[in-house]
Amino acid sequence: MSSATGTGDNEVTILARVFDDERGLLRPALARSIVDVEFSARDKARMHDLAVRNQADTLTPAEKEELHAFAKAGTLLGILKSKARRTLNITPERHTNS
């Protein structure tokens, strides 16, 4: 079944568009706030634990759903941060191995 727009959008891309203006940019104040948003240390630790145990195939079905939810939330956060950087003309940092 195709979506009404025919683009195959999911909840992440639809919600990300809620914050867009007609040019696909965010309001500057919102963009500045989003750039600073991070998962908490507790959530990062939980994601790491779930990821490690997923590799060992020891997650319960509920934990697999939780890991999937973290992935969706991370995807949405990544999209919003990208839009925020574009709005503010910020070049993302490049991580290099020295």
The first five atom37 places (N, CA, C, CB, O) and aatype in JSON, in Angstrom:
{
  "aatype": [12, 15, 15, 0, 16, 7, 16, 7, 3, 2, 6, 19, 16, 9, 10, 0, 1, 19, 13, 3, 3, 6, 1, 7, 10, 10, 1, 14, 0, 10, 0, 1, 15, 9, 19, 3, 19, 6, 13, 15, 0, 1, 3, 11, 0, 1, 12, 8, 3, 10, 0, 19, 1, 2, 5, 0, 3, 16, 10, 16, 14, 0, 6, 11, 6, 6, 10, 8, 0, 13, 0, 11, 0, 7, 16, 10, 10, 7, 9, 10, 11, 15, 11, 0, 1, 1, 16, 10, 2, 9, 16, 14, 6, 1, 8, 16, 2, 15],
  "atom_mask": [
    [1, 1, 1, 1, 1],
    [1, 1, 1, 1, 1],
    [1, 1, 1, 1, 1],
    [1, 1, 1, 1, 1],
    [1, 1, 1, 1, 1],
    [1, 1, 1, 0, 1],
    [1, 1, 1, 1, 1],
    [1, 1, 1, 0, 1],
    [1, 1, 1, 1, 1],
    [1, 1, 1, 1, 1],
    [1, 1, 1, 1, 1],
    [1, 1, 1, 1, 1],
    [1, 1, 1, 1, 1],
    [1, 1, 1, 1, 1],
    [1, 1, 1, 1, 1],
    [1, 1, 1, 1, 1],
    [1, 1, 1, 1, 1],
    [1, 1, 1, 1, 1],
    [1, 1, 1, 1, 1],
    [1, 1, 1, 1, 1],
    [1, 1, 1, 1, 1],
    [1, 1, 1, 1, 1],
    [1, 1, 1, 1, 1],
    [1, 1, 1, 0, 1],
    [1, 1, 1, 1, 1],
    [1, 1, 1, 1, 1],
    [1, 1, 1, 1, 1],
    [1, 1, 1, 1, 1],
    [1, 1, 1, 1, 1],
    [1, 1, 1, 1, 1],
    [1, 1, 1, 1, 1],
    [1, 1, 1, 1, 1],
    [1, 1, 1, 1, 1],
    [1, 1, 1, 1, 1],
    [1, 1, 1, 1, 1],
    [1, 1, 1, 1, 1],
    [1, 1, 1, 1, 1],
    [1, 1, 1, 1, 1],
    [1, 1, 1, 1, 1],
    [1, 1, 1, 1, 1],
    [1, 1, 1, 1, 1],
    [1, 1, 1, 1, 1],
    [1, 1, 1, 1, 1],
    [1, 1, 1, 1, 1],
    [1, 1, 1, 1, 1],
    [1, 1, 1, 1, 1],
    [1, 1, 1, 1, 1],
    [1, 1, 1, 1, 1],
    [1, 1, 1, 1, 1],
    [1, 1, 1, 1, 1],
    [1, 1, 1, 1, 1],
    [1, 1, 1, 1, 1],
    [1, 1, 1, 1, 1],
    [1, 1, 1, 1, 1],
    [1, 1, 1, 1, 1],
    [1, 1, 1, 1, 1],
    [1, 1, 1, 1, 1],
    [1, 1, 1, 1, 1],
    [1, 1, 1, 1, 1],
    [1, 1, 1, 1, 1],
    [1, 1, 1, 1, 1],
    [1, 1, 1, 1, 1],
    [1, 1, 1, 1, 1],
    [1, 1, 1, 1, 1],
    [1, 1, 1, 1, 1],
    [1, 1, 1, 1, 1],
    [1, 1, 1, 1, 1],
    [1, 1, 1, 1, 1],
    [1, 1, 1, 1, 1],
    [1, 1, 1, 1, 1],
    [1, 1, 1, 1, 1],
    [1, 1, 1, 1, 1],
    [1, 1, 1, 1, 1],
    [1, 1, 1, 0, 1],
    [1, 1, 1, 1, 1],
    [1, 1, 1, 1, 1],
    [1, 1, 1, 1, 1],
    [1, 1, 1, 0, 1],
    [1, 1, 1, 1, 1],
    [1, 1, 1, 1, 1],
    [1, 1, 1, 1, 1],
    [1, 1, 1, 1, 1],
    [1, 1, 1, 1, 1],
    [1, 1, 1, 1, 1],
    [1, 1, 1, 1, 1],
    [1, 1, 1, 1, 1],
    [1, 1, 1, 1, 1],
    [1, 1, 1, 1, 1],
    [1, 1, 1, 1, 1],
    [1, 1, 1, 1, 1],
    [1, 1, 1, 1, 1],
    [1, 1, 1, 1, 1],
    [1, 1, 1, 1, 1],
    [1, 1, 1, 1, 1],
    [1, 1, 1, 1, 1],
    [1, 1, 1, 1, 1],
    [1, 1, 1, 1, 1],
    [1, 1, 1, 1, 1]
  ],
  "atom_positions": [
    [[0.85, -1.17, 0.0], [0.0, 0.0, 0.0], [0.89, 1.23, 0.0], [-0.96, 0.0, 1.22], [1.82, 1.31, 0.81]],
    [[0.64, 2.18, -0.87], [1.46, 3.39, -0.95], [0.83, 4.49, -0.11], [1.62, 3.84, -2.41], [-0.36, 4.45, 0.2]],
    [[1.64, 5.46, 0.24], [1.14, 6.59, 1.03], [0.36, 7.54, 0.13], [2.3, 7.33, 1.72], [0.42, 7.44, -1.1]],
    [[-0.37, 8.45, 0.75], [-1.18, 9.4, 0.0], [-0.32, 10.29, -0.88], [-2.0, 10.25, 0.96], [-0.77, 10.72, -1.95]],
    [[0.9, 10.58, -0.46], [1.78, 11.43, -1.26], [2.59, 10.62, -2.24], [2.7, 12.24, -0.37], [3.22, 11.18, -3.14]],
    [[2.59, 9.3, -2.07], [3.35, 8.45, -2.98], [4.83, 8.44, -2.72], [0.0, 0.0, 0.0], [5.6, 7.94, -3.54]],
    [[5.27, 9.0, -1.58], [6.69, 9.08, -1.3], [7.18, 7.99, -0.35], [7.02, 10.41, -0.73], [8.39, 7.84, -0.16]],
    [[6.27, 7.23, 0.24], [6.68, 6.19, 1.17], [7.19, 6.75, 2.49], [0.0, 0.0, 0.0], [7.98, 6.09, 3.17]],
    [[6.76, 7.95, 2.86], [7.22, 8.57, 4.1], [6.8, 7.74, 5.31], [6.66, 9.99, 4.22], [5.78, 7.06, 5.3]],
    [[7.64, 7.81, 6.36], [7.29, 7.17, 7.62], [7.12, 8.25, 8.68], [8.38, 6.14, 8.05], [7.26, 9.44, 8.39]],
    [[6.82, 7.83, 9.91], [6.56, 8.8, 10.97], [7.74, 9.71, 11.25], [6.16, 8.08, 12.23], [7.56, 10.86, 11.65]],
    [[8.95, 9.22, 11.06], [10.14, 10.03, 11.32], [10.24, 11.18, 10.33], [11.4, 9.16, 11.25], [10.43, 12.33, 10.73]],
    [[10.11, 10.89, 9.04], [10.24, 11.96, 8.04], [9.04, 12.91, 8.08], [10.38, 11.35, 6.63], [9.19, 14.11, 7.84]],
    [[7.87, 12.38, 8.39], [6.69, 13.25, 8.49], [6.85, 14.21, 9.65], [5.4, 12.41, 8.66], [6.62, 15.41, 9.5]],
    [[7.25, 13.71, 10.82], [7.41, 14.57, 11.98], [8.53, 15.58, 11.76], [7.7, 13.74, 13.22], [8.41, 16.73, 12.18]],
    [[9.59, 15.18, 11.12], [10.69, 16.12, 10.85], [10.19, 17.28, 10.01], [11.84, 15.4, 10.13], [10.63, 18.42, 10.19]],
    [[9.28, 17.01, 9.07], [8.74, 18.09, 8.23], [7.84, 19.04, 9.0], [7.96, 17.5, 7.08], [7.65, 20.18, 8.56]],
    [[7.29, 18.61, 10.13], [6.43, 19.48, 10.92], [7.17, 20.76, 11.32], [5.93, 18.74, 12.18], [6.57, 21.83, 11.42]],
    [[8.47, 20.63, 11.54], [9.27, 21.76, 12.0], [9.81, 22.63, 10.87], [10.41, 21.26, 12.82], [10.37, 23.7, 11.12]],
    [[9.66, 22.19, 9.63], [10.21, 22.92, 8.48], [9.4, 24.17, 8.14], [10.25, 22.01, 7.26], [8.2, 24.25, 8.41]],
    [[10.09, 25.13, 7.55], [9.39, 26.23, 6.89], [9.29, 25.87, 5.41], [10.14, 27.62, 7.1], [9.63, 24.76, 5.02]],
    [[8.82, 26.78, 4.61], [8.62, 26.49, 3.19], [9.92, 26.21, 2.44], [7.9, 27.64, 2.52], [9.9, 25.65, 1.35]],
    [[11.06, 26.61, 3.02], [12.37, 26.35, 2.4], [13.03, 25.08, 2.94], [13.29, 27.53, 2.62], [14.14, 24.74, 2.54]],
    [[12.34, 24.38, 3.85], [12.91, 23.18, 4.44], [13.87, 23.47, 5.58], [0.0, 0.0, 0.0], [14.65, 22.6, 5.97]],
    [[13.82, 24.69, 6.11], [14.69, 25.09, 7.22], [13.87, 25.21, 8.49], [15.41, 26.42, 6.91], [12.64, 25.28, 8.45]],
    [[14.56, 25.22, 9.62], [13.92, 25.39, 10.92], [13.95, 26.85, 11.34], [14.61, 24.52, 11.98], [14.74, 27.64, 10.82]],
    [[13.08, 27.21, 12.28], [13.2, 28.54, 12.87], [14.55, 28.61, 13.57], [12.0, 28.85, 13.87], [14.93, 27.66, 14.25]],
    [[15.29, 29.72, 13.44], [16.64, 29.81, 14.02], [16.71, 29.47, 15.51], [17.18, 31.18, 13.81], [17.63, 28.77, 15.93]],
    [[15.77, 29.95, 16.31], [15.81, 29.66, 17.75], [15.64, 28.16, 18.0], [14.7, 30.45, 18.49], [16.31, 27.6, 18.86]],
    [[14.76, 27.53, 17.26], [14.55, 26.09, 17.38], [15.8, 25.35, 16.93], [13.33, 25.64, 16.56], [16.22, 24.38, 17.57]],
    [[16.4, 25.81, 15.85], [17.61, 25.16, 15.33], [18.73, 25.21, 16.35], [18.06, 25.83, 14.03], [19.43, 24.22, 16.54]],
    [[18.91, 26.36, 17.01], [19.96, 26.48, 18.02], [19.73, 25.52, 19.18], [20.03, 27.93, 18.56], [20.68, 24.95, 19.72]],
    [[18.48, 25.32, 19.56], [18.16, 24.38, 20.64], [18.43, 22.94, 20.23], [16.7, 24.54, 21.06], [18.98, 22.17, 21.0]],
    [[18.04, 22.59, 19.02], [18.19, 21.21, 18.55], [19.65, 20.81, 18.42], [17.48, 21.03, 17.21], [20.01, 19.67, 18.71]],
    [[20.5, 21.74, 18.0], [21.92, 21.43, 17.84], [22.52, 20.91, 19.14], [22.7, 22.67, 17.36], [23.42, 20.07, 19.13]],
    [[22.03, 21.39, 20.26], [22.58, 21.02, 21.56], [21.93, 19.78, 22.19], [22.44, 22.16, 22.51], [22.38, 19.32, 23.24]],
    [[20.9, 19.23, 21.57], [20.2, 18.08, 22.14], [21.03, 16.81, 21.97], [18.81, 17.91, 21.47], [21.56, 16.54, 20.9]],
    [[21.12, 16.04, 23.04], [21.85, 14.76, 23.04], [21.06, 13.76, 23.86], [23.31, 14.93, 23.62], [20.25, 14.14, 24.71]],
    [[21.28, 12.48, 23.61], [20.75, 11.46, 24.5], [21.45, 11.59, 25.85], [20.94, 10.03, 23.91], [22.62, 11.97, 25.91]],
    [[20.74, 11.28, 26.92], [21.35, 11.31, 28.25], [22.38, 10.19, 28.38], [20.26, 11.19, 29.36], [22.37, 9.24, 27.6]],
    [[23.25, 10.33, 29.37], [24.24, 9.27, 29.62], [23.54, 7.96, 29.94], [25.18, 9.67, 30.78], [24.0, 6.89, 29.53]],
    [[22.45, 8.04, 30.65], [21.68, 6.83, 30.99], [21.15, 6.15, 29.72], [20.5, 7.18, 31.93], [21.26, 4.93, 29.58]],
    [[20.59, 6.94, 28.82], [20.08, 6.36, 27.57], [21.2, 5.81, 26.71], [19.29, 7.41, 26.79], [21.04, 4.76, 26.09]],
    [[22.33, 6.5, 26.66], [23.48, 6.0, 25.89], [23.95, 4.66, 26.43], [24.63, 7.02, 25.91], [24.28, 3.75, 25.67]],
    [[23.99, 4.55, 27.76], [24.4, 3.29, 28.38], [23.4, 2.18, 28.07], [24.56, 3.45, 29.9], [23.78, 1.05, 27.8]],
    [[22.12, 2.51, 28.11], [21.09, 1.52, 27.82], [21.19, 1.07, 26.36], [19.69, 2.1, 28.11], [21.09, -0.13, 26.08]],
    [[21.38, 2.01, 25.44], [21.51, 1.65, 24.03], [22.71, 0.75, 23.81], [21.63, 2.91, 23.15], [22.64, -0.22, 23.06]],
    [[23.82, 1.06, 24.47], [25.02, 0.24, 24.34], [24.76, -1.18, 24.85], [26.2, 0.88, 25.11], [25.13, -2.16, 24.2]],
    [[24.13, -1.28, 26.01], [23.82, -2.59, 26.58], [22.92, -3.39, 25.63], [23.14, -2.43, 27.95], [23.17, -4.57, 25.38]],
    [[21.89, -2.75, 25.12], [20.98, -3.45, 24.2], [21.7, -3.87, 22.93], [19.78, -2.55, 23.85], [21.49, -4.97, 22.43]],
    [[22.56, -3.0, 22.4], [23.28, -3.31, 21.16], [24.22, -4.49, 21.35], [24.06, -2.09, 20.68], [24.3, -5.38, 20.5]],
    [[24.93, -4.5, 22.47], [25.87, -5.6, 22.74], [25.1, -6.91, 22.9], [26.7, -5.3, 24.02], [25.49, -7.93, 22.33]],
    [[24.03, -6.86, 23.66], [23.26, -8.09, 23.87], [22.51, -8.51, 22.61], [22.28, -7.89, 25.02], [22.22, -9.69, 22.43]],
    [[22.19, -7.57, 21.75], [21.56, -7.91, 20.47], [22.54, -8.69, 19.59], [21.07, -6.64, 19.74], [22.16, -9.64, 18.91]],
    [[23.81, -8.27, 19.61], [24.83, -8.98, 18.83], [25.01, -10.42, 19.33], [26.18, -8.24, 18.91], [25.35, -11.31, 18.56]],
    [[24.76, -10.62, 20.62], [24.86, -11.96, 21.2], [23.53, -12.71, 21.09], [25.29, -11.88, 22.67], [23.41, -13.85, 21.54]],
    [[22.54, -12.06, 20.49], [21.21, -12.64, 20.29], [20.56, -13.07, 21.61], [21.29, -13.84, 19.35], [19.99, -14.15, 21.71]],
    [[20.66, -12.19, 22.63], [20.09, -12.52, 23.94], [19.0, -11.55, 24.38], [21.19, -12.54, 24.96], [18.63, -11.53, 25.56]],
    [[18.49, -10.73, 23.46], [17.43, -9.78, 23.83], [16.07, -10.46, 23.88], [17.4, -8.61, 22.84], [15.79, -11.38, 23.1]],
    [[15.24, -10.0, 24.79], [13.85, -10.43, 24.82], [13.11, -9.68, 23.71], [13.19, -10.16, 26.23], [13.63, -8.7, 23.19]],
    [[11.92, -10.13, 23.33], [11.16, -9.39, 22.33], [10.92, -7.93, 22.74], [9.82, -10.07, 22.09], [10.98, -7.03, 21.9]],
    [[10.64, -7.69, 24.01], [10.42, -6.31, 24.48], [11.69, -5.47, 24.34], [9.95, -6.31, 25.95], [11.63, -4.3, 23.98]],
    [[12.84, -6.08, 24.63], [14.1, -5.35, 24.49], [14.41, -5.07, 23.02], [15.25, -6.15, 25.13], [14.98, -4.03, 22.71]],
    [[14.05, -5.98, 22.13], [14.24, -5.73, 20.7], [13.39, -4.55, 20.26], [13.88, -6.98, 19.87], [13.84, -3.72, 19.46]],
    [[12.17, -4.46, 20.77], [11.31, -3.31, 20.46], [11.92, -2.02, 21.01], [9.89, -3.52, 21.03], [11.88, -0.98, 20.35]],
    [[12.48, -2.09, 22.22], [13.11, -0.92, 22.81], [14.31, -0.47, 21.98], [13.55, -1.22, 24.25], [14.5, 0.73, 21.75]],
    [[15.13, -1.41, 21.54], [16.28, -1.08, 20.7], [15.82, -0.44, 19.4], [17.11, -2.34, 20.41], [16.41, 0.53, 18.93]],
    [[14.76, -0.98, 18.81], [14.2, -0.4, 17.58], [13.69, 1.02, 17.84], [13.05, -1.3, 17.04], [13.87, 1.91, 17.01]],
    [[13.06, 1.24, 19.0], [12.57, 2.58, 19.34], [13.72, 3.57, 19.49], [11.75, 2.53, 20.65], [13.62, 4.71, 19.04]],
    [[14.81, 3.13, 20.12], [15.99, 4.0, 20.23], [16.54, 4.33, 18.83], [17.09, 3.32, 21.08], [16.95, 5.46, 18.58]],
    [[16.53, 3.34, 17.94], [17.02, 3.59, 16.58], [16.16, 4.62, 15.87], [17.05, 2.28, 15.77], [16.69, 5.51, 15.2]],
    [[14.85, 4.5, 16.0], [13.95, 5.48, 15.37], [14.15, 6.87, 15.96], [12.48, 5.05, 15.54], [14.2, 7.86, 15.23]],
    [[14.27, 6.94, 17.29], [14.49, 8.23, 17.93], [15.82, 8.84, 17.48], [14.46, 8.08, 19.47], [15.9, 10.04, 17.25]],
    [[16.84, 8.01, 17.37], [18.13, 8.49, 16.9], [18.08, 8.99, 15.47], [0.0, 0.0, 0.0], [18.73, 9.97, 15.12]],
    [[17.31, 8.3, 14.65], [17.15, 8.73, 13.26], [16.47, 10.08, 13.19], [16.34, 7.69, 12.46], [16.91, 10.97, 12.47]],
    [[15.39, 10.24, 13.96], [14.69, 11.52, 13.99], [15.6, 12.62, 14.5], [13.44, 11.42, 14.85], [15.64, 13.72, 13.94]],
    [[16.34, 12.35, 15.57], [17.26, 13.35, 16.11], [18.32, 13.71, 15.07], [17.92, 12.84, 17.4], [18.68, 14.88, 14.93]],
    [[18.83, 12.73, 14.36], [19.83, 13.01, 13.33], [19.29, 13.88, 12.22], [0.0, 0.0, 0.0], [19.97, 14.79, 11.75]],
    [[18.06, 13.61, 11.79], [17.43, 14.43, 10.75], [17.26, 15.86, 11.24], [16.06, 13.84, 10.33], [17.58, 16.82, 10.53]],
    [[16.74, 16.01, 12.46], [16.52, 17.35, 13.0], [17.83, 18.1, 13.2], [15.76, 17.26, 14.32], [17.9, 19.3, 12.94]],
    [[18.87, 17.41, 13.67], [20.18, 18.07, 13.84], [20.75, 18.5, 12.48], [21.17, 17.12, 14.56], [21.34, 19.57, 12.37]],
    [[20.57, 17.67, 11.48], [21.04, 18.03, 10.14], [20.32, 19.28, 9.64], [20.82, 16.86, 9.16], [20.94, 20.19, 9.09]],
    [[19.02, 19.32, 9.83], [18.24, 20.5, 9.43], [18.68, 21.72, 10.23], [16.74, 20.25, 9.62], [18.76, 22.83, 9.69]],
    [[18.95, 21.53, 11.51], [19.37, 22.64, 12.35], [20.72, 23.19, 11.89], [19.46, 22.19, 13.83], [20.9, 24.4, 11.8]],
    [[21.65, 22.29, 11.59], [22.97, 22.74, 11.1], [22.81, 23.47, 9.77], [23.94, 21.55, 10.95], [23.47, 24.49, 9.53]],
    [[21.96, 22.95, 8.89], [21.75, 23.6, 7.6], [21.13, 24.99, 7.8], [20.84, 22.74, 6.7], [21.53, 25.95, 7.14]],
    [[20.17, 25.09, 8.71], [19.54, 26.38, 8.99], [20.56, 27.39, 9.48], [18.44, 26.21, 10.03], [20.53, 28.56, 9.08]],
    [[21.47, 26.94, 10.35], [22.45, 27.84, 10.97], [23.76, 27.91, 10.21], [22.72, 27.39, 12.39], [24.71, 28.56, 10.65]],
    [[23.83, 27.25, 9.06], [25.06, 27.2, 8.26], [26.25, 26.69, 9.05], [25.37, 28.58, 7.7], [27.34, 27.25, 8.98]],
    [[26.03, 25.62, 9.81], [27.09, 24.99, 10.59], [27.56, 23.76, 9.83], [26.59, 24.61, 12.04], [26.76, 22.92, 9.42]],
    [[28.87, 23.66, 9.64], [29.45, 22.49, 9.01], [29.64, 21.42, 10.08], [30.81, 22.83, 8.3], [30.24, 21.68, 11.11]],
    [[29.12, 20.2, 9.84], [29.29, 19.16, 10.85], [30.77, 18.83, 11.06], [28.51, 17.9, 10.46], [31.57, 18.86, 10.13]],
    [[31.09, 18.51, 12.3], [32.48, 18.14, 12.62], [32.8, 16.82, 11.95], [32.71, 18.05, 14.15], [31.97, 15.91, 11.92]],
    [[33.99, 16.71, 11.43], [34.46, 15.47, 10.84], [35.35, 14.78, 11.86], [35.23, 15.73, 9.49], [36.29, 15.38, 12.39]],
    [[35.05, 13.54, 12.14], [35.86, 12.77, 13.08], [36.91, 12.02, 12.29], [34.98, 11.78, 13.92], [36.6, 11.27, 11.37]],
    [[38.16, 12.25, 12.66], [39.25, 11.57, 11.97], [40.04, 10.76, 12.96], [40.16, 12.58, 11.24], [40.12, 11.09, 14.14]],
    [[40.62, 9.7, 12.48], [41.5, 8.89, 13.32], [42.93, 9.4, 13.13], [41.4, 7.37, 12.96], [43.45, 9.4, 12.01]],
    [[43.54, 9.83, 14.2], [44.9, 10.36, 14.12], [45.91, 9.31, 14.5], [45.07, 11.58, 15.01], [47.11, 9.58, 14.49]]
  ]
}
